[in-house]
Amino acid sequence: EVETRTKVKSRVMANSLSRLVQDASQVFIMGHRYADLDAVGAAVGVRCIARRFHCPAKIVLDMDKNAVGPLLTMLHGEEEYKTAFISAQEALLEADSRTLLVVVDTNRPEQVEDESLLTACSNRLAVIDHHRRAATYIKNATLTLYEPNASSTCELVTELIQELCEPTDILPFECSPASYSTRKTLRSAPATARLTPRRSSAAAARTPRA
């Protein structure tokens, strides 16, 4: 029964996120300051979802102050990610009224990479986090997915991917960031199968590819 409720919640949240992405001009994905593996892994997963719906997406990150140097080096070596990262200052200049900001791995406004960007995108905002909601949580989000029982934010994003994406939507190297911080749930799966989606009602309703 608990598993069924979890699947239903994931499906509802996934469908809500897909509508926000499809209605956006672009997506910015931002974690907490001094980003760790869970924050960047979750951001990569959200970027995969945005790409599924043909929406440009960039990850807001301080390239000098983070805890994921080797992971960023790996991602920068891939053509798809050569221009995937953007500073908060650049994001502020590029943001428009239809920009969707997805905050991952924190729900506290004072912990995000840049509070000014949070304010600038407050009309289109989603929060995905596995930490307990703090007293100073982000209150104006259009969509909030809090699940303290999850092992990581990567786990939550993986469930959204399973609902929204096809296996061919996921680049093999994109599985690695999530696997680093969700070893509890993904440890035994091969690299190309760690984020293998299950067929959802939303996916089934889309036109099959040729």
C-alpha positions in Angstrom: 0.0 0.0 0.0 2.8 2.4 0.9 4.6 1.5 -2.4 1.4 2.2 -4.3 0.9 5.6 -2.7 4.5 6.5 -3.5 4.1 5.6 -7.2 0.9 7.6 -7.4 2.6 10.6 -5.8 5.5 10.3 -8.3 3.2 10.1 -11.2 1.2 13.2 -10.1 4.4 15.2 -9.4 5.9 14.1 -12.7 2.9 15.2 -14.7 2.8 18.5 -12.9 6.5 19.1 -13.6 6.1 18.2 -17.3 3.4 20.8 -17.7 5.6 23.4 -16.1 8.6 22.5 -18.3 6.5 22.5 -21.5 5.1 25.9 -20.6 8.5 27.5 -19.9 10.8 29.3 -22.3 13.8 27.8 -20.5 14.7 25.9 -17.3 17.3 26.9 -14.8 18.3 24.2 -12.2 19.9 25.4 -9.0 21.0 23.6 -5.9 22.6 24.7 -2.7 25.9 26.6 -2.3 29.0 24.4 -2.4 27.1 21.9 -4.5 27.7 18.2 -3.7 27.1 15.0 -5.7 23.4 14.8 -4.8 22.7 18.4 -5.9 24.5 18.1 -9.3 23.2 14.5 -9.9 19.6 15.7 -9.4 20.3 18.7 -11.6 21.5 16.5 -14.4 18.3 14.4 -14.0 16.1 17.4 -14.3 18.0 18.6 -17.3 17.3 15.2 -18.9 13.6 15.7 -18.3 13.7 19.2 -19.8 15.5 17.9 -22.9 12.8 15.3 -23.3 10.3 18.1 -23.8 12.7 20.1 -26.0 13.1 22.9 -23.4 16.5 24.5 -23.1 18.0 23.9 -19.6 21.1 25.0 -17.8 22.5 24.2 -14.4 23.3 27.2 -12.1 26.5 26.5 -10.3 29.6 28.2 -8.9 32.3 26.5 -10.8 35.0 27.5 -8.3 33.2 26.7 -5.0 31.7 23.2 -5.1 32.5 19.7 -3.9 32.2 17.9 -7.3 35.3 18.7 -9.3 35.8 15.2 -10.8 32.2 15.0 -11.8 32.2 18.4 -13.5 35.3 17.4 -15.4 33.6 14.2 -16.6 30.5 16.2 -17.6 32.4 18.9 -19.4 34.1 16.2 -21.5 30.7 15.4 -23.1 29.4 17.5 -26.0 25.9 17.8 -24.5 27.3 19.5 -21.3 30.0 21.8 -22.7 27.6 24.8 -22.2 25.3 23.3 -19.7 26.5 25.2 -16.7 25.9 28.9 -16.0 26.7 31.3 -13.2 24.0 32.9 -11.1 24.9 36.3 -12.6 24.5 35.0 -16.1 21.2 33.3 -15.3 19.9 36.6 -13.9 20.7 38.3 -17.2 19.1 35.6 -19.3 16.0 35.0 -17.2 12.6 36.1 -18.6 9.0 36.0 -17.4 8.6 32.4 -18.6 11.8 31.0 -17.1 11.2 28.0 -14.8 13.6 27.6 -11.9 13.9 24.2 -10.4 15.6 24.1 -7.0 17.1 20.8 -6.0 18.5 19.3 -2.8 17.5 22.2 -0.5 14.3 23.9 0.6 15.9 26.8 2.4 16.1 30.1 0.5 19.3 31.1 2.4 21.1 28.0 1.2 20.5 28.2 -2.5 23.3 29.1 -4.9 21.8 32.6 -5.4 18.8 34.1 -3.6 18.5 36.9 -6.2 17.7 34.3 -8.9 15.2 32.7 -6.6 13.4 36.0 -6.2 13.6 36.8 -10.0 12.0 33.5 -10.9 9.5 33.3 -8.1 6.5 33.2 -10.5 7.6 29.9 -12.0 9.4 27.8 -9.3 9.6 24.1 -8.4 11.4 22.6 -5.4 12.6 19.0 -5.2 14.3 17.9 -2.0 14.7 15.0 0.4 15.5 17.0 3.5 12.9 17.8 6.2 11.2 21.1 5.6 13.0 23.9 7.5 11.4 26.8 9.3 12.6 29.1 6.6 11.5 26.9 3.7 10.8 28.3 0.2 7.1 29.2 0.4 6.1 30.5 -3.0 6.8 27.4 -5.2 4.4 26.3 -7.9 5.4 22.7 -7.3 7.0 21.2 -4.2 8.3 17.7 -3.8 9.5 17.0 -0.3 10.2 13.4 0.7 12.4 13.0 3.8 12.1 9.2 3.6 14.0 9.2 0.3 17.7 8.4 0.4 18.6 11.4 -1.8 17.2 14.0 -4.1 18.7 12.0 -6.9 16.3 9.2 -5.9 13.3 11.5 -6.2 14.4 12.8 -9.6 15.1 9.2 -10.8 11.4 8.4 -10.0 10.3 11.5 -12.1 12.5 10.3 -15.0 10.9 6.9 -14.8 7.5 8.5 -15.3 8.4 11.0 -18.0 11.2 9.7 -20.1 12.0 6.8 -22.5 15.2 4.9 -22.2 16.5 6.5 -25.4 16.0 10.0 -23.8 18.8 9.3 -21.3 22.4 9.6 -22.3 24.5 6.7 -20.8 26.9 9.1 -18.9 23.9 10.9 -17.3 23.2 7.8 -15.2 26.5 8.1 -13.4 25.9 11.3 -11.3 22.8 9.8 -9.9 24.4 6.5 -9.1 27.1 8.2 -7.0 24.6 9.4 -4.4 21.9 6.8 -4.7 23.9 3.7 -4.1 21.3 2.3 -1.8 18.7 2.0 -4.6 20.9 1.8 -7.7 24.0 0.0 -6.6 23.4 -3.3 -8.4 22.2 -1.9 -11.7 24.4 -1.7 -14.8 25.3 1.8 -15.9 23.0 1.9 -18.9 20.0 0.6 -16.9 20.2 2.6 -13.6 17.6 5.1 -14.9 15.6 2.7 -17.1 12.1 4.2 -17.1 8.9 2.3 -16.5 6.1 3.0 -19.0 3.6 5.5 -17.6 0.2 6.7 -18.6 1.8 10.0 -19.6 4.4 8.3 -21.7 1.9 6.0 -23.3 -0.2 8.9 -24.4 2.6 10.4 -26.4 3.1 9.6 -30.1 5.5 6.7 -30.5 8.7 7.5 -32.2 9.5 6.2 -35.7 
